[in-house]
Amino acid sequence: MKFASLLLPLAAALLSVTALPSFAQQKLLPAQSNVGFVVKQMGVPVEGHFRKFDAQISFDAAKPASNKVAFTVDIASATLGSAEVDAELPKAVWFNTAKFPQATFVSSGFKALGGGKYEVAGKLSIKGQSRDVVVPLSMTQAGAVTVATGMLPIKRLVFKIGEDEWADTSMVADDVQVKFKLALSGVGKV
């Protein structure tokens, strides 16, 4: 079984967000977006993704200090492309989706770096564990669609993903790369 893939969905949690009233005109375009993760199992990269997630954003390039993002990932929607492995992910030792159905990321600050690049500070919560993180983010625009992309490295064991015998990092690495592409409408000039 490929359990390394189970770790990556927690990375996706880093993008979790809660809805804020000011997000009304800016919307996530789910069909054009994706949230995935990569983890190594016995040294071999294994990729997975989440099928259900939502994001709320309030973005104004002229006022980066007022920008906000909230992201929520339905952890039970994690898939590594194998029915056998996917059936293991919701279990208590991995994501414990019965008790912790969502991973979230809520921003606490945006820092403009220039050239459409930003650092977004916030709190990532996965499986009952919350950590402060800084997410590097690039934004581009094509017509009416703004695309935010980034990658956040996380440590699965910090979030208690893969407990008991799965805490052995020789089988499933502790390092997980959470990758995202969020297509948004209603965002002004970046």
Protein Blocks (a to p, Z undefined) as FASTA:
>chain_A
ZZklmmmmmmmmmmgccddfklmmpccdfklgccdddddeehiacddddfbdcddddddf
klmmlgccdddddfklpcehiaklmmmmmpmklnommlmmbccdddfbdcdebjhiacdd
ddddeehiacddddddddddehjbccddddddddfklnogaiajllpmklpcfbdcdddd
dddehiacZZ
